[in-house]
């Protein structure tokens, strides 16, 4: 069974307060949520106007790597799409997605 849905969440002031670093407790809770979504074949789609370089170090790089194939990050108010490439172990921008904006 493939992906059957997505849970879209604004990150700033929803998951973490804007400008704050998430605590270990927030990372743990979010990781648990992503684990449950993954079991149900639902992606977590995080959205923010914050650039990947900043959001990565604030939140995304802190998530367990085994969950990252179930995460999509839309940055720049949704004009950029990033997914995790488990082969290179890096976040990769979908340039085709950017071109349509």
N, CA, C and O atoms as a DFTB+ gen file, in Angstrom:
404 C
 N C O
     1  1       0.848      -1.181       0.000
     2  2       0.000       0.000       0.000
     3  2       0.890       1.240       0.000
     4  3       1.830       1.322       0.792
     5  1       0.610       2.203      -0.873
     6  2       1.368       3.444      -0.950
     7  2       0.786       4.516      -0.049
     8  3      -0.074       4.251       0.791
     9  1       1.263       5.704      -0.239
    10  2       0.770       6.857       0.516
    11  2      -0.691       7.097       0.149
    12  3      -1.056       7.089      -1.027
    13  1      -1.516       7.309       1.162
    14  2      -2.942       7.525       0.894
    15  2      -3.440       8.879       1.375
    16  3      -4.633       9.165       1.277
    17  1      -2.549       9.716       1.893
    18  2      -2.985      11.029       2.337
    19  2      -1.830      11.839       2.886
    20  3      -0.681      11.397       2.898
    21  1      -2.164      13.044       3.343
    22  2      -1.153      13.935       3.908
    23  2      -1.772      14.759       5.024
    24  3      -2.933      15.159       4.948
    25  1      -0.991      15.005       6.051
    26  2      -1.383      15.886       7.133
    27  2      -0.527      17.134       6.988
    28  3       0.675      17.110       7.251
    29  1      -1.156      18.223       6.566
    30  2      -0.447      19.472       6.286
    31  2      -0.495      20.358       7.526
    32  3      -1.554      20.596       8.107
    33  1       0.685      20.838       7.913
    34  2       0.793      21.641       9.126
    35  2       1.666      22.861       8.878
    36  3       2.761      22.749       8.327
    37  1       1.179      24.021       9.285
    38  2       2.034      25.201       9.341
    39  2       2.960      25.002      10.539
    40  3       2.504      24.587      11.604
    41  1       4.234      25.287      10.385
    42  2       5.195      25.018      11.454
    43  2       5.278      26.169      12.448
    44  3       5.135      25.958      13.652
    45  1       5.508      27.383      11.956
    46  2       5.706      28.533      12.848
    47  2       4.436      28.877      13.606
    48  3       3.363      29.048      13.028
    49  1       4.594      28.973      14.918
    50  2       3.521      29.302      15.853
    51  2       2.430      28.232      15.898
    52  3       1.364      28.458      16.469
    53  1       2.691      27.072      15.298
    54  2       1.770      25.938      15.374
    55  2       2.499      24.760      16.014
    56  3       2.097      24.278      17.073
    57  1       3.572      24.299      15.371
    58  2       4.377      23.206      15.909
    59  2       5.407      23.769      16.880
    60  3       5.590      23.239      17.976
    61  1       6.076      24.841      16.475
    62  2       7.028      25.526      17.347
    63  2       6.759      27.028      17.269
    64  3       6.302      27.538      16.246
    65  1       7.045      27.711      18.349
    66  2       6.876      29.161      18.347
    67  2       7.923      29.777      17.431
    68  3       9.094      29.396      17.463
    69  1       7.499      30.714      16.631
    70  2       8.382      31.370      15.668
    71  2       9.628      31.916      16.362
    72  3       9.538      32.610      17.374
    73  1      10.794      31.588      15.797
    74  2      12.054      32.074      16.338
    75  2      12.639      31.224      17.446
    76  3      13.792      31.424      17.828
    77  1      11.863      30.268      17.979
    78  2      12.357      29.418      19.067
    79  2      12.852      28.085      18.533
    80  3      12.350      27.584      17.527
    81  1      13.825      27.523      19.203
    82  2      14.258      26.167      18.890
    83  2      13.349      25.193      19.615
    84  3      12.999      25.422      20.773
    85  1      12.959      24.107      18.952
    86  2      12.089      23.139      19.628
    87  2      12.861      22.396      20.723
    88  3      14.052      22.121      20.581
    89  1      12.178      22.085      21.788
    90  2      12.780      21.323      22.878
    91  2      12.868      19.854      22.470
    92  3      12.254      19.430      21.490
    93  1      13.634      19.092      23.230
    94  2      13.710      17.651      22.991
    95  2      12.333      17.009      23.129
    96  3      12.018      16.053      22.420
    97  1      11.516      17.531      24.038
    98  2      10.156      17.006      24.223
    99  2       9.311      17.237      22.966
   100  3       8.562      16.350      22.557
   101  1       9.423      18.402      22.360
   102  2       8.672      18.684      21.129
   103  2       9.157      17.784      20.002
   104  3       8.338      17.259      19.248
   105  1      10.457      17.593      19.869
   106  2      11.005      16.705      18.835
   107  2      10.490      15.286      19.056
   108  3      10.101      14.617      18.099
   109  1      10.482      14.823      20.285
   110  2      10.009      13.479      20.609
   111  2       8.517      13.315      20.293
   112  3       8.103      12.312      19.713
   113  1       7.728      14.302      20.678
   114  2       6.285      14.254      20.408
   115  2       6.018      14.270      18.912
   116  3       5.191      13.503      18.418
   117  1       6.706      15.133      18.194
   118  2       6.538      15.217      16.746
   119  2       6.984      13.921      16.069
   120  3       6.339      13.460      15.127
   121  1       8.068      13.341      16.538
   122  2       8.545      12.065      15.996
   123  2       7.503      10.967      16.204
   124  3       7.281      10.142      15.317
   125  1       6.870      10.957      17.368
   126  2       5.802       9.986      17.635
   127  2       4.626      10.177      16.694
   128  3       4.048       9.206      16.206
   129  1       4.278      11.419      16.443
   130  2       3.178      11.712      15.521
   131  2       3.519      11.254      14.109
   132  3       2.686      10.645      13.437
   133  1       4.738      11.541      13.655
   134  2       5.154      11.126      12.309
   135  2       5.167       9.602      12.210
   136  3       4.804       9.046      11.173
   137  1       5.580       8.927      13.275
   138  2       5.560       7.463      13.302
   139  2       4.141       6.938      13.113
   140  3       3.918       6.009      12.336
   141  1       3.192       7.525      13.817
   142  2       1.793       7.096      13.684
   143  2       1.239       7.397      12.295
   144  3       0.509       6.583      11.730
   145  1       1.582       8.562      11.742
   146  2       1.147       8.894      10.385
   147  2       1.715       7.888       9.387
   148  3       1.011       7.427       8.488
   149  1       2.988       7.555       9.553
   150  2       3.659       6.619       8.644
   151  2       2.978       5.251       8.670
   152  3       2.801       4.628       7.624
   153  1       2.600       4.789       9.841
   154  2       1.893       3.508       9.965
   155  2       0.589       3.505       9.168
   156  3       0.141       2.465       8.684
   157  1       0.000       4.679       9.044
   158  2      -1.285       4.824       8.344
   159  2      -1.115       5.295       6.893
   160  3      -2.090       5.615       6.213
   161  1       0.156       5.332       6.429
   162  2       0.485       5.728       5.057
   163  2       0.076       7.168       4.754
   164  3      -0.401       7.488       3.665
   165  1       0.279       8.020       5.752
   166  2      -0.031       9.443       5.629
   167  2       1.267      10.236       5.796
   168  3       1.974      10.068       6.790
   169  1       1.578      11.093       4.831
   170  2       2.760      11.960       4.905
   171  2       2.527      13.093       5.887
   172  3       1.395      13.537       6.077
   173  1       3.601      13.562       6.509
   174  2       3.530      14.827       7.233
   175  2       4.102      15.876       6.300
   176  3       5.264      15.794       5.902
   177  1       3.293      16.854       5.952
   178  2       3.717      17.950       5.089
   179  2       3.817      19.196       5.966
   180  3       2.811      19.754       6.405
   181  1       5.048      19.610       6.206
   182  2       5.313      20.801       7.012
   183  2       5.461      21.995       6.076
   184  3       6.138      21.907       5.052
   185  1       4.827      23.108       6.429
   186  2       4.891      24.311       5.597
   187  2       5.343      25.498       6.432
   188  3       4.982      25.635       7.601
   189  1       6.149      26.357       5.799
   190  2       6.585      27.574       6.467
   191  2       7.173      28.527       5.440
   192  3       7.629      28.100       4.379
   193  1       7.165      29.791       5.747
   194  2       7.843      30.779       4.921
   195  2       9.337      30.794       5.185
   196  3      10.080      31.515       4.519
   197  1       9.783      30.004       6.153
   198  2      11.189      29.959       6.547
   199  2      11.973      29.094       5.563
   200  3      11.531      28.007       5.194
   201  1      13.132      29.580       5.144
   202  2      13.990      28.846       4.208
   203  2      14.426      27.511       4.800
   204  3      14.514      27.346       6.017
   205  1      14.694      26.571       3.909
   206  2      15.111      25.230       4.338
   207  2      16.371      25.281       5.203
   208  3      16.465      24.558       6.195
   209  1      17.327      26.114       4.846
   210  2      18.571      26.192       5.622
   211  2      18.287      26.511       7.092
   212  3      18.939      25.969       7.984
   213  1      17.333      27.371       7.337
   214  2      17.008      27.758       8.712
   215  2      16.096      26.723       9.378
   216  3      16.338      26.342      10.523
   217  1      15.053      26.264       8.680
   218  2      14.120      25.303       9.272
   219  2      14.789      23.944       9.460
   220  3      14.476      23.212      10.399
   221  1      15.715      23.614       8.557
   222  2      16.434      22.354       8.711
   223  2      17.160      22.294      10.036
   224  3      17.006      21.335      10.792
   225  1      17.945      23.308      10.318
   226  2      18.716      23.299      11.556
   227  2      17.830      23.490      12.786
   228  3      18.173      23.016      13.869
   229  1      16.720      24.163      12.638
   230  2      15.817      24.373      13.773
   231  2      15.007      23.125      14.108
   232  3      14.766      22.834      15.280
   233  1      14.583      22.381      13.068
   234  2      13.632      21.297      13.320
   235  2      13.915      20.023      12.518
   236  3      14.083      18.952      13.099
   237  1      13.966      20.131      11.209
   238  2      13.972      18.940      10.358
   239  2      15.203      18.060      10.544
   240  3      15.085      16.835      10.505
   241  1      16.379      18.647      10.745
   242  2      17.602      17.862      10.936
   243  2      17.610      17.138      12.284
   244  3      18.432      16.247      12.501
   245  1      16.722      17.504      13.170
   246  2      16.659      16.899      14.498
   247  2      15.728      15.684      14.555
   248  3      15.731      14.945      15.539
   249  1      14.942      15.482      13.513
   250  2      14.027      14.336      13.479
   251  2      14.805      13.058      13.170
   252  3      15.822      13.106      12.478
   253  1      14.334      11.914      13.678
   254  2      15.023      10.650      13.379
   255  2      15.030      10.364      11.875
   256  3      14.005      10.487      11.203
   257  1      16.186       9.985      11.366
   258  2      16.354       9.778       9.929
   259  2      15.389       8.736       9.371
   260  3      14.960       8.854       8.224
   261  1      15.042       7.723      10.155
   262  2      14.152       6.674       9.658
   263  2      12.723       7.162       9.411
   264  3      11.923       6.447       8.808
   265  1      12.402       8.354       9.864
   266  2      11.061       8.921       9.635
   267  2      11.023       9.903       8.469
   268  3       9.945      10.266       7.998
   269  1      12.184      10.330       8.004
   270  2      12.239      11.434       7.048
   271  2      11.678      11.113       5.663
   272  3      11.346      12.026       4.907
   273  1      11.569       9.825       5.322
   274  2      10.941       9.487       4.043
   275  2       9.440       9.728       4.083
   276  3       8.757       9.591       3.068
   277  1       8.930      10.084       5.250
   278  2       7.511      10.346       5.416
   279  2       7.236      11.834       5.665
   280  3       6.169      12.211       6.150
   281  1       8.222      12.663       5.324
   282  2       8.111      14.108       5.557
   283  2       8.381      14.860       4.255
   284  3       9.320      14.544       3.525
   285  1       7.556      15.845       3.981
   286  2       7.781      16.789       2.881
   287  2       7.793      18.173       3.506
   288  3       6.958      18.478       4.356
   289  1       8.738      19.018       3.089
   290  2       8.785      20.388       3.606
   291  2       8.547      21.358       2.471
   292  3       9.285      21.376       1.486
   293  1       7.495      22.177       2.618
   294  2       7.212      23.265       1.676
   295  2       7.693      24.555       2.319
   296  3       7.174      24.984       3.350
   297  1       8.692      25.167       1.695
   298  2       9.273      26.413       2.205
   299  2       8.863      27.574       1.310
   300  3       8.235      27.382       0.269
   301  1       9.225      28.770       1.726
   302  2       8.950      29.952       0.909
   303  2       7.476      30.133       0.632
   304  3       7.080      30.441      -0.492
   305  1       6.660      29.942       1.662
   306  2       5.206      30.051       1.526
   307  2       4.657      29.078       0.498
   308  3       3.701      29.390      -0.212
   309  1       5.263      27.893       0.418
   310  2       4.762      26.840      -0.449
   311  2       5.337      26.814      -1.849
   312  3       4.908      26.001      -2.667
   313  1       6.304      27.686      -2.156
   314  2       6.842      27.730      -3.511
   315  2       8.051      26.806      -3.700
   316  3       8.556      26.673      -4.815
   317  1       8.515      26.173      -2.630
   318  2       9.634      25.242      -2.714
   319  2       9.233      23.939      -2.027
   320  3       8.569      23.954      -0.990
   321  1       9.640      22.815      -2.609
   322  2       9.323      21.508      -2.051
   323  2      10.619      20.738      -1.814
   324  3      11.468      20.646      -2.701
   325  1      10.762      20.185      -0.609
   326  2      11.944      19.423      -0.241
   327  2      11.528      18.052       0.278
   328  3      10.562      17.930       1.032
   329  1      12.266      17.023      -0.134
   330  2      12.095      15.678       0.396
   331  2      13.468      15.148       0.799
   332  3      14.499      15.661       0.365
   333  1      13.462      14.127       1.624
   334  2      14.708      13.541       2.096
   335  2      15.098      12.388       1.195
   336  3      14.289      11.500       0.928
   337  1      16.341      12.399       0.725
   338  2      16.874      11.318      -0.094
   339  2      17.675      10.410       0.835
   340  3      18.743      10.793       1.313
   341  1      17.162       9.212       1.090
   342  2      17.832       8.319       2.040
   343  2      19.155       7.793       1.494
   344  3      20.027       7.406       2.272
   345  1      19.325       7.770       0.163
   346  2      20.590       7.332      -0.425
   347  2      21.730       8.287      -0.136
   348  3      22.823       7.864       0.242
   349  1      21.475       9.582      -0.313
   350  2      22.502      10.598      -0.057
   351  2      22.437      11.126       1.365
   352  3      23.350      11.812       1.825
   353  1      21.343      10.801       2.066
   354  2      21.098      11.270       3.432
   355  2      21.055      12.797       3.494
   356  3      21.581      13.421       4.416
   357  1      20.404      13.377       2.470
   358  2      20.296      14.842       2.389
   359  2      18.881      15.233       1.963
   360  3      18.178      14.469       1.302
   361  1      18.486      16.439       2.358
   362  2      17.246      17.019       1.871
   363  2      17.492      17.570       0.473
   364  3      18.518      18.201       0.221
   365  1      16.553      17.330      -0.430
   366  2      16.713      17.704      -1.829
   367  2      15.510      18.532      -2.266
   368  3      14.361      18.182      -1.994
   369  1      15.798      19.634      -2.947
   370  2      14.720      20.466      -3.471
   371  2      14.238      19.909      -4.802
   372  3      15.040      19.483      -5.633
   373  1      12.937      19.913      -4.997
   374  2      12.326      19.518      -6.272
   375  2      12.274      20.769      -7.149
   376  3      11.354      21.579      -7.027
   377  1      13.269      20.925      -8.036
   378  2      13.340      22.124      -8.878
   379  2      12.182      22.207      -9.872
   380  3      11.788      23.304     -10.267
   381  1      11.640      21.073     -10.277
   382  2      10.472      21.081     -11.152
   383  2       9.277      21.727     -10.474
   384  3       8.494      22.428     -11.115
   385  1       9.138      21.491      -9.174
   386  2       8.063      22.108      -8.402
   387  2       8.228      23.619      -8.377
   388  3       7.255      24.359      -8.525
   389  1       9.460      24.074      -8.188
   390  2       9.736      25.519      -8.128
   391  2       9.398      26.197      -9.450
   392  3       8.883      27.315      -9.462
   393  1       9.688      25.524     -10.568
   394  2       9.467      26.136     -11.877
   395  2       7.995      26.430     -12.155
   396  3       7.683      27.338     -12.925
   397  1       7.090      25.675     -11.539
   398  2       5.678      25.935     -11.823
   399  2       5.161      27.179     -11.094
   400  3       4.053      27.645     -11.360
   401  1       5.961      27.706     -10.182
   402  2       5.592      28.946      -9.497
   403  2       6.301      30.078     -10.152
   404  3       6.141      31.227      -9.740
